[in-house]
Amino acid sequence: MRLKTLDQKLARISKGTDTRNDFIIADAKDADMAFGIMAPGPNRAGECPHGYNQAEGCYKTLAQYHEQIRAVVKQQLVDIVLLSASNLERLGMEEGLFKNSPITPAARANDTTDVWAVRGGNYASQPSRHFRTATLDHIKYGKTESNFNKPYTGADLGLYSITFTNSLDQDYAALEAFQDFRLEAEKKKFRYFLEVFNPNVNPGFDPKQVGGFLNDCIIRCLAGVTKVGRPVFLKIPYNGPGPLEELVSYDSNLVVGILGGSSGTTLDAFQLIHDAQKYGAKVALFGRKINLSEHPLIFIEFLRRITDGEIQPQEAVKAYHDALAKANIRPLRNLQDDLILTENKLTY
């Protein structure tokens, strides 16, 4: 099996010998566990099936989603591709997509209710509750009974998500489930990265305190976890430079990554990965920002060029538009609109 860039970069980060070229980029292609049919993104060019029209919604198929994933893996610019367990089985175990690739496959190991974003649903507006669809056996081996010392055909890395809401009952239940997961992961030699969201409901304090609340919750919940059970890295919202620097500087052994969030403008995405790296993050996991772009492969290329220090965010937006024009792809926004920051955390 080919050496994975993720393992090589994490080793250098652990030793303190990493450079900016060791920044880890993940493409989150697990949206089917949140958005259902909407996961592959809008079908802007094709005809809508079942009599739907563009106003009602028209989305790409699962087969097209698989093609997008194959293209990203073939490009070899990201370090991780995150999938649902079913797509990991199809593409990883049955097709062998990652066997000779430097890219590490990962699967979403739980799907808390705050990511249930189906059409007409209101689950995400209610306090997050723990839920796990996939089992670790299915993620690693595609079956329920396995010898954990044998080679696996799936993934030994997963995303585990938790959302603290400042509710004793909800957070207590979430931490109990997290403990159960960690103990199982230790037994089955399964690595994970920890996704911690901002509260998805009103937590009862000033929104300006959310960065400190999140940081304290992360450190508090991991303080009792020894090395064998700790996450490979974190995936958290970017709450501005202050909270990110605070968390990064508190424990140099904690590898902090940021999540992409909603799609936004191209400058939103490019500025976010630039600022996250500037203030100490070592990882970025972008899902919608990549998947909903006009050309995901070109988009990823500029993300990597930014983290490698080859280009600044605003110039990258202009160059991205030039690349779209050469590929005869119409941008979703004109250049001036795409050069506007719409995310408040980036306009400090």
C-alpha positions as CSV (number, residue, x, y, z in Angstrom):
1,M,0.0,0.0,0.0
2,R,1.3,3.4,-1.0
3,L,2.4,5.8,1.8
4,K,-0.3,8.3,2.7
5,T,0.5,12.0,2.8
6,L,-1.6,12.4,5.9
7,D,0.6,10.1,8.0
8,Q,3.7,11.7,6.7
9,K,2.5,15.2,7.5
10,L,1.2,14.2,10.9
11,A,4.5,12.7,11.8
12,R,6.3,15.9,10.9
13,I,3.7,18.0,12.8
14,S,4.3,15.8,15.9
15,K,8.0,16.3,15.7
16,G,7.7,20.0,15.1
17,T,9.5,19.8,11.8
18,D,6.6,20.6,9.6
19,T,6.5,23.5,7.1
20,R,3.6,25.3,5.5
21,N,3.6,22.6,2.8
22,D,2.5,20.1,5.4
23,F,-0.9,21.8,5.8
24,I,-3.5,19.1,5.6
25,I,-6.5,19.5,3.3
26,A,-9.6,17.2,3.4
27,D,-12.5,17.1,1.0
28,A,-15.7,16.2,2.9
29,K,-17.7,14.0,0.6
30,D,-20.0,12.7,3.3
31,A,-22.9,15.1,2.7
32,D,-25.3,12.2,1.9
33,M,-25.4,11.6,5.7
34,A,-26.7,15.1,6.1
35,F,-28.5,16.4,3.0
36,G,-29.7,13.2,1.4
37,I,-30.4,13.6,-2.4
38,M,-29.1,17.1,-2.3
39,A,-25.6,15.9,-1.3
40,P,-23.9,15.8,-4.8
41,G,-24.9,19.4,-5.4
42,P,-27.2,21.1,-7.9
43,N,-27.5,19.8,-11.5
44,R,-27.0,23.2,-13.2
45,A,-26.7,21.8,-16.7
46,G,-28.8,18.7,-17.0
47,E,-32.6,18.1,-17.2
48,C,-34.5,17.6,-13.9
49,P,-36.0,14.2,-13.4
50,H,-39.6,13.4,-12.3
51,G,-41.0,16.6,-13.6
52,Y,-39.1,18.8,-11.2
53,N,-38.0,22.2,-12.4
54,Q,-35.0,24.3,-11.3
55,A,-37.0,26.3,-8.9
56,E,-38.1,23.2,-7.0
57,G,-34.6,21.7,-7.0
58,C,-32.6,19.6,-9.4
59,Y,-29.6,17.6,-8.1
60,K,-26.9,15.4,-9.5
61,T,-27.1,11.6,-9.0
62,L,-25.2,9.3,-6.8
63,A,-23.3,8.0,-9.8
64,Q,-22.2,11.6,-10.6
65,Y,-21.2,12.1,-6.9
66,H,-19.0,9.0,-7.3
67,E,-17.4,10.5,-10.4
68,Q,-16.6,13.7,-8.5
69,I,-14.9,11.7,-5.7
70,R,-12.9,9.6,-8.2
71,A,-11.7,12.9,-9.9
72,V,-10.6,14.3,-6.6
73,V,-8.7,11.2,-5.7
74,K,-7.0,11.1,-9.1
75,Q,-5.9,14.7,-8.7
76,Q,-3.9,13.9,-5.5
77,L,-3.9,17.3,-4.0
78,V,-6.0,16.7,-0.9
79,D,-4.8,14.4,1.9
80,I,-8.1,13.0,3.1
81,V,-11.4,12.2,1.4
82,L,-14.3,11.8,3.9
83,L,-17.1,9.5,2.9
84,S,-20.3,7.9,4.2
85,A,-19.7,4.2,5.0
86,S,-21.8,3.1,2.1
87,N,-19.8,5.1,-0.4
88,L,-16.6,4.0,1.2
89,E,-17.7,0.4,0.7
90,R,-18.5,1.0,-3.0
91,L,-15.5,3.1,-3.9
92,G,-12.9,1.9,-1.4
93,M,-13.6,-1.7,-0.6
94,E,-15.2,-2.9,-3.9
95,E,-13.4,-0.6,-6.3
96,G,-10.1,-0.2,-4.6
97,L,-10.0,3.5,-5.2
98,F,-7.6,4.3,-2.4
99,K,-5.4,1.2,-2.6
100,N,-2.5,2.8,-4.5
101,S,-3.4,6.4,-3.7
102,P,-1.5,8.8,-1.4
103,I,-4.9,10.0,-0.1
104,T,-6.4,8.6,3.1
105,P,-10.0,7.5,3.1
106,A,-12.1,8.3,6.1
107,A,-15.8,7.8,7.0
108,R,-18.3,9.6,9.1
109,A,-18.5,7.5,12.3
110,N,-21.6,9.2,13.7
111,D,-24.3,11.5,12.4
112,T,-25.7,13.6,15.2
113,T,-29.1,15.2,14.6
114,D,-27.8,18.7,14.0
115,V,-26.4,17.5,10.6
116,W,-29.8,16.2,9.5
117,A,-30.5,18.9,6.9
118,V,-33.2,17.3,4.8
119,R,-35.7,19.4,2.8
120,G,-38.6,20.4,5.0
121,G,-36.9,19.1,8.1
122,N,-36.3,21.1,11.3
123,Y,-34.0,18.7,13.1
124,A,-31.0,21.0,13.0
125,S,-32.9,23.7,14.9
126,Q,-33.3,21.5,17.9
127,P,-30.7,20.6,20.5
128,S,-28.2,18.1,19.0
129,R,-28.7,14.4,19.9
130,H,-26.2,11.7,19.5
131,F,-26.8,9.1,16.8
132,R,-24.6,6.5,15.0
133,T,-25.6,4.8,11.7
134,A,-22.3,3.2,10.8
135,T,-20.4,0.7,12.9
136,L,-16.6,0.7,13.1
137,D,-16.6,-2.9,11.8
138,H,-18.5,-1.8,8.7
139,I,-16.2,1.2,8.2
140,K,-13.0,-0.9,8.4
141,Y,-14.0,-4.2,7.0
142,G,-17.5,-4.0,5.5
143,K,-18.8,-6.7,7.9
144,T,-19.8,-7.2,11.5
145,E,-17.3,-9.8,12.7
146,S,-13.6,-9.2,12.1
147,N,-10.2,-10.0,13.4
148,F,-8.8,-6.5,14.1
149,N,-5.2,-7.6,13.6
150,K,-5.9,-8.5,9.9
151,P,-5.5,-6.0,7.1
152,Y,-8.6,-3.9,6.6
153,T,-10.1,-3.0,3.2
154,G,-12.1,0.1,4.2
155,A,-10.7,2.9,6.5
156,D,-9.1,3.0,9.9
157,L,-10.0,6.7,10.3
158,G,-13.3,8.3,11.0
159,L,-15.0,11.6,11.9
160,Y,-16.7,11.7,15.3
161,S,-19.0,14.7,15.9
162,I,-20.2,16.3,19.1
163,T,-22.1,19.5,19.7
164,F,-22.2,21.2,23.2
165,T,-25.3,23.2,23.8
166,N,-24.8,24.3,27.4
167,S,-27.6,21.9,28.4
168,L,-26.6,19.5,31.2
169,D,-28.9,16.7,30.0
170,Q,-28.0,17.0,26.3
171,D,-24.2,17.4,26.9
172,Y,-24.1,14.6,29.5
173,A,-25.7,12.2,27.0
174,A,-23.4,13.3,24.2
175,L,-20.3,12.8,26.4
176,E,-21.5,9.3,27.5
177,A,-21.8,8.4,23.8
178,F,-18.4,9.8,23.1
179,Q,-16.9,7.7,25.8
180,D,-18.5,4.6,24.4
181,F,-17.1,5.4,21.0
182,R,-13.6,6.0,22.3
183,L,-13.4,2.7,24.2
184,E,-14.7,0.8,21.1
185,A,-12.2,2.7,18.9
186,E,-9.3,1.8,21.2
187,K,-10.3,-1.9,21.2
188,K,-10.7,-2.0,17.4
189,K,-7.6,0.1,16.6
190,F,-9.6,2.8,14.9
191,R,-8.4,6.4,14.6
192,Y,-10.7,9.3,14.6
193,F,-10.7,13.1,14.3
194,L,-13.1,15.1,16.5
195,E,-15.5,17.5,15.1
196,V,-16.9,20.0,17.6
197,F,-19.6,22.4,16.5
198,N,-20.7,25.7,18.0
199,P,-24.0,25.3,19.9
200,N,-26.7,24.8,17.3
201,V,-29.4,26.3,19.6
202,N,-29.3,29.4,21.9
203,P,-26.8,28.4,24.7
204,G,-28.0,31.2,27.0
205,F,-25.0,33.5,26.8
206,D,-23.6,36.3,24.7
207,P,-22.7,35.1,21.2
208,K,-19.3,36.8,21.7
209,Q,-18.5,34.1,24.2
210,V,-19.0,31.2,21.8
211,G,-15.3,30.9,21.0
212,G,-14.3,30.6,24.6
213,F,-17.1,28.3,25.4
214,L,-16.1,26.0,22.6
215,N,-12.4,26.0,23.5
216,D,-13.2,25.2,27.2
217,C,-15.5,22.4,26.2
218,I,-12.9,20.8,24.0
219,I,-10.1,21.0,26.5
220,R,-12.4,19.9,29.4
221,C,-13.7,16.8,27.5
222,L,-10.3,15.7,26.4
223,A,-8.5,16.4,29.7
224,G,-9.4,12.9,31.0
225,V,-8.5,11.2,27.8
226,T,-5.0,9.6,27.6
227,K,-3.0,9.3,24.4
228,V,-4.5,6.0,23.3
229,G,-8.0,7.6,23.1
230,R,-7.2,11.1,21.8
231,P,-8.2,12.3,18.4
232,V,-5.7,12.6,15.6
233,F,-6.8,16.2,15.1
234,L,-9.7,18.5,15.7
235,K,-12.3,19.9,13.3
236,I,-13.9,23.1,14.6
237,P,-15.6,26.3,13.3
238,Y,-13.4,29.3,12.7
239,N,-14.5,31.7,15.4
240,G,-11.9,34.3,14.6
241,P,-8.1,34.6,15.2
242,G,-8.3,35.1,19.0
243,P,-10.1,31.9,19.9
244,L,-8.1,29.9,17.3
245,E,-4.7,31.2,18.6
246,E,-5.8,30.5,22.2
247,L,-6.6,26.9,21.5
248,V,-3.5,26.3,19.4
249,S,-1.2,27.8,21.9
250,Y,-2.7,26.0,24.9
251,D,-1.5,22.6,23.9
252,S,1.1,22.2,21.2
253,N,0.3,18.5,20.9
254,L,-3.3,19.2,19.9
255,V,-3.6,19.5,16.1
256,V,-6.3,21.9,15.3
257,G,-8.3,22.0,12.0
258,I,-11.1,24.2,10.8
259,L,-14.3,23.3,8.9
260,G,-15.6,25.1,5.9
261,G,-19.2,25.6,6.7
262,S,-21.6,27.0,4.1
263,S,-20.5,27.7,0.5
264,G,-20.2,31.5,0.5
265,T,-18.1,33.5,-2.0
266,T,-14.9,32.2,-3.4
267,L,-13.0,34.8,-1.3
268,D,-14.8,33.5,1.8
269,A,-13.2,30.1,1.2
270,F,-9.8,31.3,0.1
271,Q,-9.5,33.9,3.0
272,L,-10.7,31.3,5.5
273,I,-8.0,28.7,4.7
274,H,-5.4,31.5,4.6
275,D,-6.4,33.0,8.0
276,A,-6.8,29.6,9.6
277,Q,-3.3,28.6,8.6
278,K,-2.0,32.1,9.7
279,Y,-3.4,31.7,13.2
280,G,-2.2,28.2,13.8
281,A,-4.5,25.6,12.2
282,K,-2.8,22.7,10.5
283,V,-5.9,21.2,8.8
284,A,-8.9,22.4,6.8
285,L,-11.9,20.3,5.9
286,F,-14.0,21.8,3.2
287,G,-17.2,20.1,2.0
288,R,-19.8,22.5,0.5
289,K,-17.1,25.1,-0.4
290,I,-15.5,22.6,-2.7
291,N,-18.5,20.6,-3.9
292,L,-20.7,23.7,-4.8
293,S,-17.9,25.5,-6.6
294,E,-18.0,25.9,-10.4
295,H,-15.1,23.5,-10.8
296,P,-14.0,21.6,-7.7
297,L,-10.6,20.4,-9.1
298,I,-9.6,24.0,-10.0
299,F,-10.9,25.2,-6.7
300,I,-8.8,22.6,-4.8
301,E,-5.7,23.6,-6.8
302,F,-6.0,27.2,-5.5
303,L,-6.6,26.1,-1.9
304,R,-3.3,24.2,-2.1
305,R,-1.5,27.1,-3.7
306,I,-2.7,29.4,-0.9
307,T,-1.6,27.1,1.9
308,D,1.8,26.5,0.1
309,G,2.3,30.3,0.1
310,E,2.3,30.7,-3.7
311,I,-0.7,33.1,-3.9
312,Q,-2.8,35.4,-1.7
313,P,-6.6,35.0,-1.4
314,Q,-7.7,38.0,-3.5
315,E,-5.3,37.2,-6.3
316,A,-6.4,33.6,-6.1
317,V,-10.0,34.6,-6.7
318,K,-9.0,36.5,-9.8
319,A,-6.8,33.6,-11.1
320,Y,-9.6,31.2,-10.4
321,H,-12.0,33.3,-12.5
322,D,-9.4,33.3,-15.3
323,A,-9.1,29.5,-15.1
324,L,-12.9,29.2,-15.3
325,A,-12.9,31.4,-18.4
326,K,-10.3,29.3,-20.1
327,A,-12.3,26.2,-19.3
328,N,-15.5,27.9,-20.8
329,I,-17.2,27.7,-17.4
330,R,-19.6,30.4,-16.4
331,P,-19.0,31.6,-12.8
332,L,-21.8,31.7,-10.3
333,R,-20.9,35.3,-9.5
334,N,-19.1,38.1,-11.3
335,L,-15.6,38.8,-10.2
336,Q,-16.5,41.8,-8.1
337,D,-19.2,40.0,-6.2
338,D,-16.9,37.0,-5.7
339,L,-14.3,39.3,-4.1
340,I,-16.6,40.2,-1.3
341,L,-16.3,38.7,2.2
342,T,-19.7,37.6,3.5
343,E,-18.6,35.7,6.6
344,N,-18.4,37.9,9.7
345,K,-15.5,35.9,11.3
346,L,-13.4,37.0,8.3
347,T,-14.1,40.7,8.5
348,Y,-12.6,41.4,11.9
